[in-house]
Amino acid sequence: MEFPSDLKYTEEHEWARREGEDFLIGITDYAQSELGDIVFVELPEPGTRVDRGAVFGTIEAVKTVSDLYAPLGGEILEVNTDLADQPEIVNASPYGDGWMIRIKPSDPAEVESLMDADAYRAQVGEDA
């Protein structure tokens, strides 16, 4: 299981990666492994504003549907349109091609309240 140290994590199993002024958001390797085979991802339209902790979409696996929660508040600049036709990319590459949204945060300092890799690893019970 991967826990990249350049990411910040939420208790709901989303990650955030700073890219210049913006952040890419996705779900963690742990989350995709717990969900199993992902068959559908519903994402918002670019331009949508979300509050930190608010639902920004849903992810559907063979056995369950889960909400996706925004680790940061702000404006969604871009969504990963590849996931509409190939949701399984999230299983294959949760930290790479399986990203979900790009967000311009309204308060970039919010990222400091997210967990680092060690704290997230401890939360999900994985040994370092």
Buried (B, 14 or more C-beta within 10 A) or exposed (E): EEBEEEBBBBBBBBBBBBEEEBBBBBBBBBBBEBBEEBBEBBBBEEEBBBEBBEBBBEBBBEEEEBEBBBBBBBBBBBBBEEBEEBBBBBBEBBBEBBBBBBBBBBEBEBBEEBBEBEEBBEBBEEEE
